[in-house]
Amino acid sequence: MHPVFEGRTWSLEIPPPWRATQSEGIIQISQPEGVGALHISFARKRGGPVSKEEILEQIGATAPVGTDVETSVLGEFSGQSAEYVDWHTDHFWKRWFVSNRSDLLFITYTCQRGDEDLEIPGVLDLLATLRTRA
């Protein structure tokens, strides 16, 4: 079993050579010789589960107009994702808003455009280990 990063109400396996650090409520996950960085932040909704409409609103507010949005399942969390290239900075971005009941995770992966195929498969494997904590 790989080392596990434990958030307040969720956990994620961190297989080598990935490393996780936390700063000001944001978890950064990267590889020492990798090409990009994965960031995860957390929010908890008071008063019920996070709705699909709320997730769509969040992803629509963070992705450029016209970006395709698709359904995503990451471990025990589900929601929406969008990917695009910021042509001003020449960076590839993939963003997920996923929830489990009242817990919402905002996840981003970014790297130089053209390098995304080097790490996205590993990023998806890593995110497939997302679990809720009792």
C-alpha positions in Angstrom: 0.0 0.0 0.0 1.2 3.5 -0.8 1.5 6.4 1.7 -1.9 8.1 2.3 -2.5 11.8 2.5 -5.4 12.5 4.9 -7.5 15.6 4.5 -10.1 16.6 7.1 -12.8 14.2 5.7 -11.1 12.6 2.7 -7.9 10.6 1.9 -5.8 10.0 -1.2 -3.0 7.5 -1.8 0.3 9.1 -2.9 2.4 6.5 -4.8 6.1 7.2 -5.3 7.6 9.2 -6.8 4.7 11.6 -6.2 4.9 13.8 -3.1 2.3 15.8 -1.3 2.7 19.0 0.7 0.1 21.2 2.3 0.2 25.0 2.5 -2.7 27.3 3.5 -5.4 24.7 2.9 -4.1 23.6 -0.5 -2.5 20.3 -1.1 0.2 20.3 -3.9 1.1 16.9 -5.4 4.0 16.6 -7.8 6.9 14.5 -8.9 10.5 15.6 -8.3 11.3 15.2 -12.0 7.7 15.7 -13.2 6.3 18.2 -15.7 3.3 19.6 -13.8 1.5 20.1 -10.5 -1.7 18.8 -9.0 -3.5 21.0 -6.5 -6.5 20.0 -4.3 -8.6 22.3 -2.1 -11.6 21.4 0.0 -14.9 22.9 1.1 -17.8 21.6 3.1 -21.4 22.7 2.3 -23.6 23.3 5.3 -27.2 22.2 5.0 -27.1 19.2 2.7 -25.2 17.6 -0.2 -23.5 19.4 -3.0 -25.8 19.4 -6.0 -24.9 18.8 -9.6 -26.1 22.3 -10.4 -23.7 23.8 -7.8 -20.8 21.8 -9.3 -21.7 23.0 -12.9 -21.9 26.6 -11.7 -18.4 26.3 -10.1 -16.8 24.7 -13.1 -18.4 27.2 -15.4 -17.0 30.0 -13.4 -13.4 28.7 -13.6 -13.1 27.4 -17.2 -13.1 29.7 -20.3 -16.5 30.2 -22.0 -17.2 27.4 -24.5 -15.0 24.8 -22.7 -16.5 21.3 -22.9 -17.5 19.9 -19.5 -17.7 16.2 -18.8 -18.8 13.9 -16.0 -16.0 12.6 -13.8 -15.8 9.9 -11.2 -12.6 10.0 -9.0 -12.7 7.2 -6.4 -15.6 7.9 -4.1 -16.2 11.4 -5.5 -18.1 12.4 -8.6 -18.8 15.6 -10.5 -17.6 17.5 -13.5 -14.3 18.3 -15.2 -13.0 20.6 -18.0 -9.7 20.8 -19.8 -8.3 23.6 -21.9 -5.1 25.4 -23.0 -4.4 28.9 -21.8 -2.9 30.3 -25.0 -1.5 33.4 -23.2 0.7 31.3 -20.9 1.0 28.2 -23.1 -0.2 26.0 -20.2 -2.6 23.0 -20.2 -5.2 23.0 -17.5 -7.5 20.2 -16.3 -10.0 21.2 -13.5 -12.3 18.9 -11.5 -15.1 19.8 -9.1 -16.1 16.6 -7.4 -18.2 15.9 -4.3 -19.3 13.2 -1.9 -22.3 14.3 0.1 -21.5 17.7 1.5 -17.8 17.5 0.8 -16.5 19.4 -2.3 -13.0 19.0 -3.8 -11.6 21.5 -6.3 -8.7 19.8 -8.1 -6.5 21.4 -10.8 -3.6 19.9 -12.8 -1.4 22.2 -14.9 1.7 21.8 -17.0 3.3 23.3 -20.2 1.1 22.7 -23.2 2.2 19.5 -24.9 3.5 17.8 -21.7 0.1 16.7 -20.4 0.2 13.2 -21.9 3.3 12.5 -19.8 1.5 12.8 -16.4 -2.3 12.7 -16.9 -2.5 8.9 -16.8 -0.6 8.9 -13.5 -2.7 11.8 -12.2 -5.9 9.9 -13.0 -4.6 6.8 -11.3 -3.8 8.8 -8.2 -7.2 10.6 -8.1 -8.9 7.2 -8.5 -7.8 6.5 -4.9 -9.9 9.4 -3.4 -11.9 8.1 -0.4 -14.1 9.6 2.3 -13.0 9.2 5.9 -15.4 8.2 8.6 
